[in-house]
């Protein structure tokens, strides 16, 4: 991590050892970076697994990071060199102390209500573990945390499950954190069946709720 105090630029470099088919990627030159930061696109040598089935990734990760960096007024680049891969993220940053001095915002602690359920839906095993940990750090009891997305069935039936769960708990609040690009894979063959939009899914849930039920949910 590098900080340029004069320009107010924060730079983070993520350096990895060469991965699978690194030599083939080097042959692509600058085209490799262009492909990686394109939407719904993966490097040709990574688009299929060794069994010939579709990869678990939809190819949007780097594109989303690039869009986020641009939104923050920065950028991100990736470089493939002979002995490593370097991903660099840059953006303008205002140090916390300076931001507080120039702001009139009053910051207060916010306590989640005790009768709240935290519900996450994500197709990534790592993200599901992290979300469970985040909810715990927020003070939500383990028995009020529901983590879904470990199977195609949980993703495809989420709308019906969520509506039923809310109806069955008329006195509770609900915090939903839903992944936007939910990749659905066959549970037996791991073949990719398609992608479900998380925001579209939660919109369908909202449309099926009564006004009193909808006002008790917060979906991110």
N, C-alpha and C positions, 0 to 999 in steps of 0.2 A: 504494500500500500504506500503510495506517494502523495504528498500534500504540497502543492505550490501555493504558498501563502500570498505571494504577490498577485498571481492571476486568479486565486480563489478556485483552483481546479483540483479535484480529488481524482486520483488514478489508482485503479486496482488491476493488478496483473495476476491471472491464474495460469500457472505453468504446469503442464502435464508431460509425462513421458510419452513417447510415440505409441499410438494405439494400433488397433487392427488395420491392416492394409495401408499403413502410413506411407510406404514407398509409392504406392499408386496415387495417393493424394498429392504428394509432392510433384508428380508429373503434371497435375492440373494447373499448377502455378496460381495466378491470381483468380482464376475461374473457381477454385475451391471455395474461397471466401464469398464470392458472389452467389454461389449455389446455396451455401449454408445460411446466408441472411435473406434468402428468398422464401416467401410463404409456401407452406405445404410441399417443401422440396427437401430431399435428402441427397447426400452424395451418392452417385450411382453404385459405388462399391459397398455402400452400407444399406442400400434400399431393400436388399434381400438377405435373409439369414442363410447359414450354410445349408439348411434343409430346403431352401428355395421359397420359404413362406415369407409373408410380408413382415417387415420390422414392427416392433411394438410402438415406435415413435411415428407421429404424424408429420414430423418435419417442421413444426411451427416454433419450436423453442427458441432458436437463435433469432428468428424474425421478430418474435415478441420482445425479446431482450433489446433488440435494435430499436424497435418502436418506442419502448420505455425510455431508452437512453436519449432518443431524440426529443421526447416529451419533456425530459428533464433539462434539455438544452445541451446535451452532451452527445457522445457517440460510443460505439464499441467496434472493435476490429478483432480479427483472429489471424494469426500467422502460423504457418506450418514450416518448420525448419527441420534440418536433418535429424537432430537429436531431441526435439521437443515440440510442443504446441503451446503457443502463447495467446491467451484471450485477454484483451485489454478493454476495460470500461473506464470512461472519463465523464465527469459532469461537474458543473459549477456547484459549489457548496458554500453555505454560510455557516460558520462555526456556531455551535449551540449558544455560547455565551453572548456573541454579537446579536444573534437572532432574538434572544430574550430582551436585551437592552433596547432594541429598536422596535419591539412589539408591545402592544397594549393588551394582548390577550391574557386573560386570567386563567391560569391552569389549575384545575382541581382534580382530585382523585375521583374515579367513577367506580362504584361497586356494583357488580352484577347482582340482580335479584336472586335470592336463594332458590326460587321455583323456576329455574331456567334449564332447558336442555340444550346442549351443544351438539350439533349434528354436522358431520363432514362427509362429503362425497368426492372421492378422488381415485383415479385409476392407477396411481403410483403408490407402490408399497411403502417407499421411503416417506413420501408426503403424508400418507395416512399415519405413520408413526409419529412424524413431527407434529401433525395437527392434534393428535391425542395428547402429546406433551404440552403443546401451547394451551390447550383447554385446561389442563391441570395447573399450569402456571397461573392461569387467570382465576384460579380458585374454584373451578367447577368440579364437583365430586365425580369420581370415576363412574358411579352408577347413573350419572346423568349425562354421560358422554356416549354418543353413538357414532361409530366410524364405519362408513360404507364404501363400496367400490372395489372390493376384493374379487368380485365375480361379475360376469356379464349380466347375470340375473339381477343382482343388486342395482346395477346401473340402469338397466332397461325398465325395471319396475319401481324406480325411485319415486316417480310422481304419485303413484297409487299409495305407496307406503307412507310417504310424507303426509298426504292428506288424511289418511286413516290415523296416523300417529297424533296429528294435531287435534283431530276430532275427539280422540280418546283421552286427551289431556286438556280439558276446557279451562283449567285454572293455572296453566303454566305458560311460560314464555319460551321462545325458540330462537336460537342463533344458528343459522345455516352458513357454512362456508363450502362453496361448490366450485370445483374445478371447471374452467370454461370448456376445454377440449377433452371430453371423456371418450377415450378410445375403447371400443368394445371388441373383445376377442372371444372366440369360441373357447369355452372352459376345457374342452377335451383336446383340441388340436392346436390351440393358441393362434389360430388364423384370425387376422383382423377382419371384423365384420363391418366396421364403419366408426363414425365419430358422432357423439351426441353433444349438443351445446348445453353447457351447464346453466347459462342464463335463460335459455329457452325453456329448459326443464323447470326451473323455479318459477318462471312466468306462468307456465301451465298450472302449477300448484296454486299460485295466487288466484288465478281465475276460477278455481273450483272452491275457494274458501268464502265463507261469509265475512262481512266487514269486521265483525268482532274477532273473528279468528285471524284474519290477515293482520290486524293491528298488533297482534302479539308475536309477530315474527320479524326478524331482521336477517336478511339474506345478503351475503357478500360473495 
